[in-house]
């Protein structure tokens, strides 16, 4: 097989870490021309390193790394199979990672979190929910995790494009609240789509002790870095003492 250029290898690694990518993601993430962003995935597909999925998106083709592509990129992940049902959420998660990594923020995708848990039995990025209605406890994984440089801390990111059951949201937010300062977790950033009832998420967050460690942003205004900075500042703020 013809040797990959550094850009092709970078694109392959990026695609492998996501459930799917579009040329627009590649253009934004690597700051390349539109022509390059369309041409390189096509070349990787011809070599069997990416799979092209057509007809599941009105926005054109989407790509995912094949088993051979993941091996070439040295990624211990399983191949993803994009579907029409989950595609909007998968594309939104990729957009979040694009925006953060182009600003040099270290991210772990849900796929990487799953693989880490499977291979290393590492539950650091998992949150236990107390689903008392079902009489059981389950583990919840964020969509993305941001590792903070020079610290052992991380911030969870949730991408919400449509409303969840309110009790489910409440369970997740309470799980985040319980984990503050455990395993390095310091806060959560929610990225809400126009139909996700972001104001309802914020109201539920206010029922917890998260305070400014909960931040909400809209998919139409991806000031994600600002949201992360607000969480870091809230975590660094001195705790107010209560006089006896």
Short mmCIF file of the C-alpha atoms (twelve columns), coordinates in Angstrom:
data_MODEL
# 
_entry.id   MODEL 
# 
loop_
_atom_site.group_PDB 
_atom_site.id 
_atom_site.type_symbol 
_atom_site.label_atom_id 
_atom_site.label_alt_id 
_atom_site.label_comp_id 
_atom_site.label_asym_id 
_atom_site.label_seq_id 
_atom_site.Cartn_x 
_atom_site.Cartn_y 
_atom_site.Cartn_z 
_atom_site.pdbx_PDB_model_num 
ATOM 1   C CA . UNK A 1   0.000   0.000  0.000  1 
ATOM 2   C CA . UNK A 2   1.183   3.492  -0.800 1 
ATOM 3   C CA . UNK A 3   2.587   5.220  2.253  1 
ATOM 4   C CA . UNK A 4   0.287   7.735  3.908  1 
ATOM 5   C CA . UNK A 5   1.207   11.384 4.168  1 
ATOM 6   C CA . UNK A 6   1.188   12.910 7.640  1 
ATOM 7   C CA . UNK A 7   -2.077  14.713 6.864  1 
ATOM 8   C CA . UNK A 8   -3.708  11.487 5.679  1 
ATOM 9   C CA . UNK A 9   -2.592  9.692  8.833  1 
ATOM 10  C CA . UNK A 10  -3.895  12.551 10.990 1 
ATOM 11  C CA . UNK A 11  -7.242  12.455 9.172  1 
ATOM 12  C CA . UNK A 12  -7.431  8.683  9.581  1 
ATOM 13  C CA . UNK A 13  -6.700  8.901  13.312 1 
ATOM 14  C CA . UNK A 14  -9.266  11.658 13.762 1 
ATOM 15  C CA . UNK A 15  -11.912 9.740  11.812 1 
ATOM 16  C CA . UNK A 16  -11.203 6.559  13.753 1 
ATOM 17  C CA . UNK A 17  -11.791 8.263  17.093 1 
ATOM 18  C CA . UNK A 18  -15.247 9.474  16.018 1 
ATOM 19  C CA . UNK A 19  -18.306 7.533  15.010 1 
ATOM 20  C CA . UNK A 20  -18.362 9.429  11.729 1 
ATOM 21  C CA . UNK A 21  -16.813 12.426 9.976  1 
ATOM 22  C CA . UNK A 22  -17.783 14.606 7.054  1 
ATOM 23  C CA . UNK A 23  -15.438 16.554 4.784  1 
ATOM 24  C CA . UNK A 24  -16.600 19.740 6.520  1 
ATOM 25  C CA . UNK A 25  -15.274 18.374 9.806  1 
ATOM 26  C CA . UNK A 26  -11.899 17.679 8.229  1 
ATOM 27  C CA . UNK A 27  -11.793 21.137 6.674  1 
ATOM 28  C CA . UNK A 28  -12.486 22.749 10.036 1 
ATOM 29  C CA . UNK A 29  -10.331 20.500 12.209 1 
ATOM 30  C CA . UNK A 30  -7.196  20.612 10.068 1 
ATOM 31  C CA . UNK A 31  -7.754  24.037 8.490  1 
ATOM 32  C CA . UNK A 32  -7.311  22.709 4.964  1 
ATOM 33  C CA . UNK A 33  -9.028  23.734 1.735  1 
ATOM 34  C CA . UNK A 34  -12.440 22.333 0.889  1 
ATOM 35  C CA . UNK A 35  -10.945 20.512 -2.087 1 
ATOM 36  C CA . UNK A 36  -8.404  18.784 0.178  1 
ATOM 37  C CA . UNK A 37  -11.065 17.952 2.755  1 
ATOM 38  C CA . UNK A 38  -13.062 16.132 0.077  1 
ATOM 39  C CA . UNK A 39  -10.150 14.576 -1.806 1 
ATOM 40  C CA . UNK A 40  -8.236  12.962 1.096  1 
ATOM 41  C CA . UNK A 41  -11.168 10.929 2.535  1 
ATOM 42  C CA . UNK A 42  -11.895 9.719  -0.978 1 
ATOM 43  C CA . UNK A 43  -8.310  8.547  -1.339 1 
ATOM 44  C CA . UNK A 44  -8.401  6.791  2.044  1 
ATOM 45  C CA . UNK A 45  -11.661 5.115  1.056  1 
ATOM 46  C CA . UNK A 46  -10.142 3.811  -2.167 1 
ATOM 47  C CA . UNK A 47  -7.365  2.229  -0.098 1 
ATOM 48  C CA . UNK A 48  -9.860  0.545  2.223  1 
ATOM 49  C CA . UNK A 49  -8.937  2.615  5.294  1 
ATOM 50  C CA . UNK A 50  -12.198 4.552  5.447  1 
ATOM 51  C CA . UNK A 51  -15.707 3.367  4.603  1 
ATOM 52  C CA . UNK A 52  -18.059 5.748  2.814  1 
ATOM 53  C CA . UNK A 53  -21.702 5.839  3.861  1 
ATOM 54  C CA . UNK A 54  -24.025 7.415  1.333  1 
ATOM 55  C CA . UNK A 55  -27.728 7.999  1.532  1 
ATOM 56  C CA . UNK A 56  -27.926 8.313  5.313  1 
ATOM 57  C CA . UNK A 57  -27.369 12.076 5.358  1 
ATOM 58  C CA . UNK A 58  -28.867 14.877 3.300  1 
ATOM 59  C CA . UNK A 59  -25.507 16.619 3.676  1 
ATOM 60  C CA . UNK A 60  -23.654 14.128 1.487  1 
ATOM 61  C CA . UNK A 61  -21.238 11.323 2.278  1 
ATOM 62  C CA . UNK A 62  -20.019 10.492 5.763  1 
ATOM 63  C CA . UNK A 63  -16.960 8.394  6.553  1 
ATOM 64  C CA . UNK A 64  -15.894 5.986  9.278  1 
ATOM 65  C CA . UNK A 65  -12.631 4.103  9.757  1 
ATOM 66  C CA . UNK A 66  -12.565 0.458  8.711  1 
ATOM 67  C CA . UNK A 67  -10.934 -2.287 10.741 1 
ATOM 68  C CA . UNK A 68  -7.846  -1.958 8.541  1 
ATOM 69  C CA . UNK A 69  -7.890  1.805  8.950  1 
ATOM 70  C CA . UNK A 70  -8.048  1.554  12.729 1 
ATOM 71  C CA . UNK A 71  -5.108  -0.862 12.718 1 
ATOM 72  C CA . UNK A 72  -3.119  1.450  10.432 1 
ATOM 73  C CA . UNK A 73  -3.802  4.355  12.793 1 
ATOM 74  C CA . UNK A 74  -2.848  2.167  15.819 1 
ATOM 75  C CA . UNK A 75  -6.259  2.731  17.410 1 
ATOM 76  C CA . UNK A 76  -7.526  -0.139 19.625 1 
ATOM 77  C CA . UNK A 77  -11.133 0.631  18.695 1 
ATOM 78  C CA . UNK A 78  -13.905 -1.284 16.996 1 
ATOM 79  C CA . UNK A 79  -15.269 -0.102 13.629 1 
ATOM 80  C CA . UNK A 80  -18.230 2.253  13.890 1 
ATOM 81  C CA . UNK A 81  -21.325 1.851  11.728 1 
ATOM 82  C CA . UNK A 82  -23.098 5.191  11.288 1 
ATOM 83  C CA . UNK A 83  -26.887 4.966  11.039 1 
ATOM 84  C CA . UNK A 84  -29.530 7.453  9.979  1 
ATOM 85  C CA . UNK A 85  -31.131 7.443  13.435 1 
ATOM 86  C CA . UNK A 86  -28.013 8.433  15.391 1 
ATOM 87  C CA . UNK A 87  -26.262 10.428 12.665 1 
ATOM 88  C CA . UNK A 88  -27.277 13.964 13.832 1 
ATOM 89  C CA . UNK A 89  -25.948 13.269 17.330 1 
ATOM 90  C CA . UNK A 90  -22.779 11.607 16.018 1 
ATOM 91  C CA . UNK A 91  -22.072 14.543 13.705 1 
ATOM 92  C CA . UNK A 92  -22.679 17.013 16.542 1 
ATOM 93  C CA . UNK A 93  -20.186 15.160 18.758 1 
ATOM 94  C CA . UNK A 94  -17.614 15.274 15.968 1 
ATOM 95  C CA . UNK A 95  -18.211 19.017 15.596 1 
ATOM 96  C CA . UNK A 96  -17.572 19.503 19.318 1 
ATOM 97  C CA . UNK A 97  -14.276 17.607 19.145 1 
ATOM 98  C CA . UNK A 98  -13.296 19.552 15.996 1 
ATOM 99  C CA . UNK A 99  -13.878 22.876 17.688 1 
ATOM 100 C CA . UNK A 100 -11.996 21.982 20.851 1 
ATOM 101 C CA . UNK A 101 -9.031  20.184 19.321 1 
ATOM 102 C CA . UNK A 102 -8.344  22.938 16.826 1 
ATOM 103 C CA . UNK A 103 -7.979  25.117 19.953 1 
ATOM 104 C CA . UNK A 104 -5.530  22.566 21.401 1 
ATOM 105 C CA . UNK A 105 -7.891  21.087 24.000 1 
ATOM 106 C CA . UNK A 106 -7.228  17.380 24.639 1 
ATOM 107 C CA . UNK A 107 -10.370 15.300 24.105 1 
ATOM 108 C CA . UNK A 108 -11.417 11.719 24.659 1 
ATOM 109 C CA . UNK A 109 -14.391 10.574 22.612 1 
ATOM 110 C CA . UNK A 110 -16.983 8.175  23.944 1 
ATOM 111 C CA . UNK A 111 -15.476 5.469  21.728 1 
ATOM 112 C CA . UNK A 112 -12.112 5.968  23.413 1 
ATOM 113 C CA . UNK A 113 -13.701 5.949  26.864 1 
ATOM 114 C CA . UNK A 114 -15.421 2.631  26.074 1 
ATOM 115 C CA . UNK A 115 -12.163 1.101  24.798 1 
ATOM 116 C CA . UNK A 116 -10.237 2.308  27.838 1 
ATOM 117 C CA . UNK A 117 -12.800 0.791  30.165 1 
ATOM 118 C CA . UNK A 118 -12.773 -2.481 28.242 1 
ATOM 119 C CA . UNK A 119 -8.999  -2.839 27.980 1 
ATOM 120 C CA . UNK A 120 -7.821  -1.255 31.229 1 
ATOM 121 C CA . UNK A 121 -10.957 -1.647 33.357 1 
ATOM 122 C CA . UNK A 122 -10.699 2.078  33.914 1 
ATOM 123 C CA . UNK A 123 -13.962 3.580  35.164 1 
ATOM 124 C CA . UNK A 124 -12.557 7.039  35.796 1 
ATOM 125 C CA . UNK A 125 -14.774 8.647  33.152 1 
ATOM 126 C CA . UNK A 126 -17.944 6.753  34.026 1 
ATOM 127 C CA . UNK A 127 -20.684 8.045  36.311 1 
ATOM 128 C CA . UNK A 128 -23.046 5.858  38.313 1 
ATOM 129 C CA . UNK A 129 -26.738 6.704  38.101 1 
ATOM 130 C CA . UNK A 130 -29.136 5.821  40.871 1 
ATOM 131 C CA . UNK A 131 -32.199 4.833  38.878 1 
ATOM 132 C CA . UNK A 132 -34.393 4.127  41.874 1 
ATOM 133 C CA . UNK A 133 -37.461 3.887  39.614 1 
ATOM 134 C CA . UNK A 134 -35.986 0.747  38.041 1 
ATOM 135 C CA . UNK A 135 -34.410 -0.557 41.218 1 
ATOM 136 C CA . UNK A 136 -30.946 -0.725 39.681 1 
ATOM 137 C CA . UNK A 137 -27.794 1.281  39.154 1 
ATOM 138 C CA . UNK A 138 -26.296 1.880  35.725 1 
ATOM 139 C CA . UNK A 139 -23.171 3.532  34.376 1 
ATOM 140 C CA . UNK A 140 -23.327 6.657  32.251 1 
ATOM 141 C CA . UNK A 141 -20.537 7.790  29.919 1 
ATOM 142 C CA . UNK A 142 -20.252 11.398 28.713 1 
ATOM 143 C CA . UNK A 143 -20.181 12.050 24.972 1 
ATOM 144 C CA . UNK A 144 -16.758 13.688 25.235 1 
ATOM 145 C CA . UNK A 145 -14.225 14.243 28.012 1 
ATOM 146 C CA . UNK A 146 -11.704 17.092 28.093 1 
ATOM 147 C CA . UNK A 147 -8.462  16.387 29.918 1 
ATOM 148 C CA . UNK A 148 -6.930  19.521 31.411 1 
ATOM 149 C CA . UNK A 149 -3.194  19.944 30.738 1 
ATOM 150 C CA . UNK A 150 -0.713  19.739 33.611 1 
ATOM 151 C CA . UNK A 151 -3.414  18.523 35.992 1 
ATOM 152 C CA . UNK A 152 -5.191  15.270 36.763 1 
ATOM 153 C CA . UNK A 153 -8.547  16.907 36.124 1 
ATOM 154 C CA . UNK A 154 -11.188 16.508 33.453 1 
ATOM 155 C CA . UNK A 155 -14.490 18.030 32.334 1 
ATOM 156 C CA . UNK A 156 -17.392 16.037 30.882 1 
ATOM 157 C CA . UNK A 157 -19.306 17.212 27.820 1 
ATOM 158 C CA . UNK A 158 -22.862 16.175 26.989 1 
ATOM 159 C CA . UNK A 159 -24.388 16.795 23.553 1 
ATOM 160 C CA . UNK A 160 -28.178 17.071 23.685 1 
ATOM 161 C CA . UNK A 161 -30.120 17.556 20.436 1 
ATOM 162 C CA . UNK A 162 -33.558 16.446 21.620 1 
ATOM 163 C CA . UNK A 163 -35.349 16.293 24.973 1 
ATOM 164 C CA . UNK A 164 -34.677 13.412 27.333 1 
ATOM 165 C CA . UNK A 165 -37.001 12.161 29.986 1 
ATOM 166 C CA . UNK A 166 -36.759 14.727 32.788 1 
ATOM 167 C CA . UNK A 167 -36.048 12.057 35.390 1 
ATOM 168 C CA . UNK A 168 -33.206 10.747 33.248 1 
ATOM 169 C CA . UNK A 169 -31.681 14.231 33.002 1 
ATOM 170 C CA . UNK A 170 -32.050 14.663 36.752 1 
ATOM 171 C CA . UNK A 171 -30.319 11.334 37.420 1 
ATOM 172 C CA . UNK A 172 -27.379 12.253 35.192 1 
ATOM 173 C CA . UNK A 173 -26.936 15.717 36.681 1 
ATOM 174 C CA . UNK A 174 -27.069 14.320 40.218 1 
ATOM 175 C CA . UNK A 175 -24.454 11.745 39.238 1 
ATOM 176 C CA . UNK A 176 -22.205 14.562 38.032 1 
ATOM 177 C CA . UNK A 177 -22.800 16.465 41.268 1 
ATOM 178 C CA . UNK A 178 -21.827 13.460 43.395 1 
ATOM 179 C CA . UNK A 179 -18.569 13.006 41.496 1 
ATOM 180 C CA . UNK A 180 -17.168 16.544 41.866 1 
ATOM 181 C CA . UNK A 181 -13.510 16.238 42.944 1 
ATOM 182 C CA . UNK A 182 -13.597 12.454 42.684 1 
ATOM 183 C CA . UNK A 183 -11.139 10.984 40.159 1 
ATOM 184 C CA . UNK A 184 -10.311 14.511 39.013 1 
ATOM 185 C CA . UNK A 185 -13.786 15.421 37.740 1 
ATOM 186 C CA . UNK A 186 -14.489 19.161 38.103 1 
ATOM 187 C CA . UNK A 187 -17.583 19.964 36.023 1 
ATOM 188 C CA . UNK A 188 -19.833 19.389 33.023 1 
ATOM 189 C CA . UNK A 189 -20.554 21.357 29.860 1 
ATOM 190 C CA . UNK A 190 -23.867 20.750 28.093 1 
ATOM 191 C CA . UNK A 191 -24.127 21.550 24.382 1 
ATOM 192 C CA . UNK A 192 -27.821 21.811 23.533 1 
ATOM 193 C CA . UNK A 193 -29.516 21.897 20.143 1 
ATOM 194 C CA . UNK A 194 -32.504 24.174 19.449 1 
ATOM 195 C CA . UNK A 195 -34.991 21.393 20.256 1 
ATOM 196 C CA . UNK A 196 -33.297 20.086 23.400 1 
ATOM 197 C CA . UNK A 197 -34.968 22.393 25.955 1 
ATOM 198 C CA . UNK A 198 -31.694 23.755 27.257 1 
ATOM 199 C CA . UNK A 199 -33.498 25.970 29.764 1 
ATOM 200 C CA . UNK A 200 -35.000 22.840 31.329 1 
ATOM 201 C CA . UNK A 201 -31.558 21.252 31.642 1 
ATOM 202 C CA . UNK A 202 -30.286 24.422 33.332 1 
ATOM 203 C CA . UNK A 203 -33.226 24.436 35.747 1 
ATOM 204 C CA . UNK A 204 -32.516 20.835 36.723 1 
ATOM 205 C CA . UNK A 205 -28.832 21.654 37.174 1 
ATOM 206 C CA . UNK A 206 -29.844 24.403 39.587 1 
ATOM 207 C CA . UNK A 207 -31.353 21.715 41.819 1 
ATOM 208 C CA . UNK A 208 -27.861 20.296 42.323 1 
ATOM 209 C CA . UNK A 209 -24.745 21.724 43.933 1 
ATOM 210 C CA . UNK A 210 -22.911 22.059 40.632 1 
ATOM 211 C CA . UNK A 211 -23.290 25.831 40.473 1 
ATOM 212 C CA . UNK A 212 -20.958 27.356 37.871 1 
ATOM 213 C CA . UNK A 213 -19.377 23.930 37.398 1 
ATOM 214 C CA . UNK A 214 -22.374 23.349 35.127 1 
ATOM 215 C CA . UNK A 215 -22.216 25.336 31.897 1 
ATOM 216 C CA . UNK A 216 -24.679 25.392 29.001 1 
ATOM 217 C CA . UNK A 217 -23.890 26.304 25.399 1 
ATOM 218 C CA . UNK A 218 -25.908 26.096 22.188 1 
ATOM 219 C CA . UNK A 219 -24.933 24.187 19.061 1 
ATOM 220 C CA . UNK A 220 -25.528 27.423 17.153 1 
ATOM 221 C CA . UNK A 221 -22.967 29.268 19.305 1 
ATOM 222 C CA . UNK A 222 -20.039 26.946 19.958 1 
ATOM 223 C CA . UNK A 223 -18.189 29.037 22.537 1 
ATOM 224 C CA . UNK A 224 -17.041 25.785 24.042 1 
ATOM 225 C CA . UNK A 225 -13.686 27.055 25.204 1 
ATOM 226 C CA . UNK A 226 -15.419 29.816 27.143 1 
ATOM 227 C CA . UNK A 227 -17.609 27.227 28.853 1 
ATOM 228 C CA . UNK A 228 -14.596 25.134 29.851 1 
ATOM 229 C CA . UNK A 229 -12.776 28.195 31.183 1 
ATOM 230 C CA . UNK A 230 -15.827 29.125 33.278 1 
ATOM 231 C CA . UNK A 231 -15.809 25.654 34.853 1 
ATOM 232 C CA . UNK A 232 -12.071 25.823 35.573 1 
ATOM 233 C CA . UNK A 233 -12.499 29.269 37.160 1 
ATOM 234 C CA . UNK A 234 -15.419 28.035 39.268 1 
ATOM 235 C CA . UNK A 235 -13.344 25.108 40.481 1 
ATOM 236 C CA . UNK A 236 -10.444 27.418 41.344 1 
ATOM 237 C CA . UNK A 237 -12.615 29.920 43.194 1 
ATOM 238 C CA . UNK A 238 -12.133 29.867 46.974 1 
ATOM 239 C CA . UNK A 239 -14.934 28.296 48.973 1 
ATOM 240 C CA . UNK A 240 -16.815 30.853 51.028 1 
ATOM 241 C CA . UNK A 241 -16.559 30.144 54.712 1 
ATOM 242 C CA . UNK A 242 -19.641 30.317 56.889 1 
ATOM 243 C CA . UNK A 243 -19.209 32.146 60.179 1 
ATOM 244 C CA . UNK A 244 -20.487 30.399 63.255 1 
# 
